[in-house]
C-alpha cells in the first residue's frame, strides 16, 4: 500500500498532479482545493495517499493531511460514494466544513458538491452522523501535514532540475500558485478539545459534536474555551 508520496511536482492540473519520486512519475488525483494549495511546478511536495485497486485500474488519490484522508475513507464507505465523488465533497467543503455539515445534519451543504444529488447527500449525513464525532475528536491530531520531502528528495536533489514556474508550465492553472488550504491545525485542535471536554462532562458524542459544530460555524476563529462556552449555551435546556 502506498500511503505517502514525496517528490518534485513536474505537472499540475485541476484534479491531478504528477510527482517525480527519484525518476519515477506518479499521477496523484486530488481535489481542486488540494491542487490549489500545492506549490508550483519544480518545487517539492508531499501528499498522503490512498491506493485504489481494481482488476483493470490502479489509481492514487492524494490528501494534504491525515484528517482529510480519514474523511475520504469514511465517505467512500457510504454506498454510492466513489473516490472522485469523495474528492468533490472534500474539495467543496474541506474536512472541517464536512465535519460541521454532518454533525449539524446539513445535507444541503454536502449537496453542493459536483455529482452529489439530494438523496446521496442525505444518505451521507445519515450514515456518517454517528461516526463523524470520533474523527472530529481526533481532528487536531490528524491535521498533520505531509511535511517536507527532505528524506525523499527535493528540488535540490542531484539529478533533478527545477522545472518552470506554475504560471508558465503547460497545463498549469493560472492563479493557483501555492494558495494556502482553507482551515488548519488550530481550528481542528480547538474543535477536538472542545468536543473532548463536553463528552467528559457527560454529553453524548453526537449532541456534543452538533453543538461544537454549530458554535464553530458561528465563530470559525473561536478558541477552545470560547467554543466550549458557546456549545454549553446551545446544550442548555431551553426554558
C-alpha positions in Angstrom: 0.0 0.0 0.0 1.3 3.4 -1.0 0.5 5.7 2.0 2.6 8.8 1.1 4.2 10.4 -1.9 7.0 12.9 -1.6 8.9 14.3 -4.6 9.0 17.1 -7.1 6.0 18.4 -9.0 6.5 18.1 -12.7 2.9 18.8 -13.9 -0.2 20.2 -12.4 -3.9 20.1 -13.4 -7.1 20.9 -11.7 -7.7 17.4 -10.5 -4.4 15.7 -10.5 -0.7 16.2 -10.1 2.4 14.4 -11.5 5.1 13.9 -8.9 8.6 12.8 -9.7 10.0 10.5 -7.0 13.6 9.7 -7.8 12.9 9.3 -11.5 9.5 7.7 -11.3 6.5 9.8 -12.0 3.3 9.2 -10.0 -0.1 10.6 -11.1 -2.0 11.5 -8.0 -5.6 12.5 -8.2 -6.6 15.4 -5.9 -9.5 17.7 -5.1 -9.4 21.2 -6.7 -8.9 22.6 -3.2 -5.8 20.4 -2.7 -4.5 21.2 -6.2 -4.8 24.9 -5.4 -2.7 24.6 -2.3 0.2 22.8 -3.9 3.4 24.6 -4.7 4.4 25.4 -8.3 5.9 23.0 -10.8 9.5 22.3 -10.0 9.1 22.5 -6.2 8.9 19.7 -3.7 5.6 18.5 -2.4 4.2 15.6 -0.3 0.8 14.1 0.0 -0.8 11.3 2.0 -2.3 8.8 -0.5 -4.9 6.1 -0.8 -4.4 3.4 -3.5 -7.5 2.3 -5.4 -7.0 -1.2 -6.8 -9.3 -2.7 -9.4 -9.0 -5.5 -11.8 -8.1 -3.1 -14.7 -7.1 0.0 -12.8 -4.7 1.4 -10.2 -5.2 5.0 -9.0 -3.6 7.1 -6.4 -5.6 9.7 -4.5 -3.8 12.4 -2.6 -4.6 14.4 0.6 -2.6 17.2 2.3 -3.4 16.0 5.8 -4.2 12.7 7.6 -7.6 14.2 8.7 -8.7 14.7 5.1 -7.5 11.1 4.2 -9.6 9.8 7.1 -12.7 11.7 5.9 -12.1 10.2 2.5 -12.1 6.7 4.0 -15.4 7.4 5.7 -17.0 9.0 2.7 -16.1 6.1 0.4 -17.7 3.6 2.9 -21.1 5.1 2.0 -22.8 3.3 -0.8 -22.8 5.4 -4.0 -19.7 7.5 -2.9 -16.7 6.7 -5.1 -13.3 8.2 -4.8 -14.0 11.0 -7.2 -17.3 12.0 -5.5 -15.4 12.0 -2.2 -12.8 14.3 -3.6 -15.6 16.6 -4.9 -17.1 16.8 -1.5 -13.8 17.5 0.2 -12.9 20.0 -2.4 -16.2 21.8 -1.8 -16.3 21.7 2.0 -12.9 20.8 3.3 -12.5 18.4 6.2 -13.7 20.9 8.8 -16.7 22.0 6.8 -17.6 18.4 6.1 -17.5 17.6 9.8 -19.7 20.6 10.6 -22.2 19.7 7.9 -22.5 16.1 9.0 -22.7 17.0 12.7 -25.5 19.5 12.0 -27.4 17.3 9.6 -26.8 19.9 6.9 -27.1 17.7 3.8 -27.8 20.8 1.7 -24.1 21.8 2.1 -23.0 18.3 1.0 -25.3 18.5 -1.9 -23.3 21.5 -3.3 -20.5 19.1 -4.5 -20.5 18.0 -8.1 -22.0 14.6 -8.6 -24.0 14.6 -5.3 -27.7 14.5 -5.6 -30.1 15.2 -2.7 -30.7 11.5 -1.9 -27.0 10.8 -1.8 -26.3 13.8 0.4 -28.9 12.8 2.9 -27.5 9.2 2.9 -24.0 10.5 3.6 -25.2 12.6 6.5 -27.4 9.9 7.9 -24.8 7.1 7.7 -21.9 9.2 9.0 -23.6 11.1 11.7 -22.6 8.6 14.4 -19.1 8.1 13.0 -18.2 11.8 12.5 -17.7 12.7 16.2 -14.8 10.3 16.5 -13.0 11.9 13.6 -13.8 15.4 14.8 -12.4 14.4 18.2 -9.1 13.5 16.6 -9.1 16.5 14.3 -6.2 18.2 16.0 -4.0 15.2 16.0 -5.0 14.1 12.4 -4.4 17.6 11.0 -0.8 16.7 10.4 0.7 18.0 7.1 2.5 15.5 4.9 5.6 17.6 5.6 8.9 18.4 4.0 10.4 15.9 1.5 13.9 16.2 2.7 14.1 12.5 3.4 12.6 11.6 0.0 14.3 14.0 -2.3 13.5 17.6 -3.3 14.3 20.2 -5.9 17.9 20.3 -4.7 18.5 16.6 -5.1 21.2 15.7 -7.6 19.8 14.8 -11.0 16.5 16.7 -10.6 16.4 20.1 -12.2 13.9 22.7 -11.0 11.1 22.9 -13.6 9.4 26.0 -15.0 7.1 28.1 -12.8 3.5 27.1 -12.4 2.4 30.1 -14.4 4.4 29.0 -17.4 4.2 25.2 -17.2 2.0 23.5 -19.8 -1.3 22.5 -18.3 -0.8 24.6 -15.2 -3.6 26.7 -13.7 -3.1 30.4 -13.7 -3.8 32.0 -10.3 -3.3 28.7 -8.4 0.3 29.3 -7.4 0.7 27.9 -3.9 -2.6 29.2 -2.5 -2.9 28.1 1.2 -5.5 25.5 2.0 -8.6 26.6 4.0 -8.6 25.6 7.7 -5.7 24.4 9.7 -4.5 22.5 12.7 -5.5 25.3 15.2 -9.2 25.1 14.3 -9.2 21.4 14.2 -7.5 21.2 17.6 -9.9 23.7 19.2 -12.9 21.7 17.9 -11.3 18.4 19.1 -10.5 19.7 22.5 -14.0 21.3 23.0 -15.7 18.0 21.9 -13.5 16.0 24.3 -14.3 18.4 27.2 -18.1 18.1 26.5 -18.0 14.3 26.3 -16.1 14.2 29.6 -18.9 16.3 31.1 -21.3 13.5 30.2 -22.8 14.8 26.9 -23.3 12.2 24.1 -20.8 12.3 21.3 -23.4 13.2 18.7 -25.1 16.0 20.6 -21.7 17.4 21.7 -20.4 17.3 18.1 -23.5 19.1 16.9 -23.2 21.9 19.5 -19.4 22.4 18.8 -20.0 22.4 15.1 -22.7 25.0 15.4 -20.6 27.1 17.7 -17.6 27.0 15.3 -19.8 27.7 12.3 -21.0 30.9 14.1 -17.4 31.9 15.0 -14.8 30.0 13.0 -11.8 31.5 14.7 -13.1 30.8 18.2 -10.6 29.4 20.8 -11.3 26.2 22.6 -12.7 27.8 25.8 -14.9 30.1 23.7 -16.2 27.0 21.8 -17.0 25.2 25.0 -18.9 28.1 26.4 -20.9 28.6 23.2 -21.6 24.9 22.9 -22.8 24.7 26.6 -25.2 27.5 25.9 -26.5 25.6 22.9 -26.8 22.4 25.0 -28.5 24.1 28.0 -32.2 23.2 28.5 -34.5 25.6 26.8 -37.0 27.2 29.2 
